[in-house]
Amino acid sequence: MNTQSHPALEWVPPTGIQLRKAGVQFDAVRLDGDRGREVADRLARMTGGDPGPVVESGSGRRCVYFLVAAGSTAHHAWPEEVTRLTSGPYRVCYIPVPALEGQTWPLAWRYPPTAADRLVHTLLLRTALEADPVAEPR
């Protein structure tokens, strides 16, 4: 998959990595480490393999970014381990977005975008966060 086959994905850079301002096309929910990867995979199982766009970092805290609709994280209680990347009065956040192909290390798509209007559903993400990983079948 590349940006030429999906011209509607204007926010995906053709090469490398770019920062996108939160609140314009989307916001993000960040979850660090293995917990973020577990939640991303749980969400993928819940959605038949298409959870929406999820970016992961291979260095540092090994962050996982769930791209959600702008404004959709407000007015919800989130676990302490979650960082919301949003914009508002006196607050600006930037979300790293890698190209679909090529050299983008340390960022990569754990689950690439499939359509311009397809983002991670915030309520499903909250459900995946609250699920008990011990009770989940493998």
C-alpha positions in Angstrom: 0.0 0.0 0.0 1.3 3.5 -0.8 0.1 7.0 -0.9 -0.4 6.9 -4.7 -3.0 4.2 -4.2 -4.8 6.2 -1.5 -4.7 9.8 -2.5 -7.4 10.6 0.1 -4.8 10.0 2.9 -3.3 13.5 2.6 -2.0 13.4 6.2 0.3 10.4 5.5 3.7 11.7 4.3 5.0 10.2 1.0 8.4 9.5 2.7 9.9 9.6 6.1 8.1 10.9 9.2 6.1 14.1 9.7 4.5 15.6 12.7 0.7 16.4 12.5 -0.9 18.9 14.8 -3.5 17.2 17.0 -7.1 18.4 16.5 -6.8 19.0 12.8 -7.3 15.6 11.1 -7.2 13.5 14.3 -6.1 13.3 18.0 -4.1 10.4 19.4 -4.1 8.3 22.5 -0.6 7.2 23.5 0.2 4.0 25.5 3.8 3.1 26.2 5.6 -0.3 26.0 4.3 -3.8 25.7 0.9 -2.7 27.2 0.3 -0.5 24.1 1.1 -3.3 21.7 -1.2 -5.7 23.7 -4.1 -3.2 23.5 -3.5 -2.6 19.8 -3.6 -6.4 19.1 -6.7 -6.8 21.3 -8.4 -4.0 19.5 -7.5 -5.6 16.1 -9.1 -8.9 17.3 -12.2 -7.0 18.4 -12.5 -5.3 14.9 -11.7 -8.3 12.6 -8.2 -7.0 11.9 -9.0 -3.4 11.1 -8.8 -1.3 14.3 -7.9 1.9 12.5 -4.5 3.5 12.2 -2.0 2.6 15.0 1.6 3.8 14.9 4.3 2.2 17.1 7.8 3.4 18.0 10.7 1.0 18.2 12.9 3.0 20.5 12.7 4.8 23.9 9.4 4.2 25.6 8.3 2.1 22.6 5.1 4.3 22.4 2.0 3.2 20.6 -0.2 5.9 19.1 -3.9 5.2 18.4 -5.2 7.8 16.0 -8.7 8.8 17.0 -11.2 11.4 15.8 -10.4 14.9 16.9 -12.1 15.8 20.1 -13.2 12.2 20.8 -11.1 11.7 23.9 -12.6 14.6 25.9 -15.2 14.0 28.7 -14.0 10.4 29.2 -12.1 9.0 32.2 -8.8 7.4 31.0 -6.4 5.2 32.9 -3.4 6.9 34.4 -1.1 5.1 31.9 -2.7 6.8 28.9 -1.5 10.1 27.4 -4.0 12.1 25.3 -2.5 14.1 22.5 -5.0 16.8 21.8 -5.1 20.6 21.1 -7.1 23.3 22.8 -6.7 26.7 24.5 -3.0 27.1 25.5 -2.2 23.5 24.4 -0.7 22.2 21.2 0.4 18.6 20.7 2.0 17.0 17.6 1.5 13.4 16.6 4.3 11.5 14.6 3.1 9.9 11.4 5.3 7.7 9.3 5.1 7.1 5.5 3.4 3.9 4.5 6.6 2.5 3.0 10.3 3.2 3.1 12.7 4.3 5.9 10.7 5.5 8.8 12.5 4.0 11.8 11.9 4.3 14.7 8.2 4.6 13.7 6.2 2.1 11.8 2.5 1.3 11.2 1.3 -1.5 13.5 -2.0 -1.2 11.7 -1.9 1.1 8.7 -4.7 3.4 7.7 -7.2 1.9 5.3 -9.4 4.9 4.4 -9.3 8.7 5.1 -12.2 8.6 7.4 -11.3 5.4 9.2 -9.8 6.1 12.6 -9.6 4.1 15.9 -13.0 4.1 17.6 -12.6 5.7 21.0 -15.1 3.7 22.8 -13.7 0.4 21.4 -10.3 1.6 22.5 -11.5 2.2 26.0 -13.1 -1.3 26.1 -9.8 -2.8 24.9 -8.0 -0.9 27.7 -10.3 -2.2 30.3 -10.3 -5.9 29.2 -8.5 -8.4 31.5 -5.6 -9.8 29.5 -5.4 -12.8 31.8 -9.0 -13.9 31.0 -8.6 -13.4 27.3 -8.3 -16.5 25.1 -5.1 -16.7 23.0 
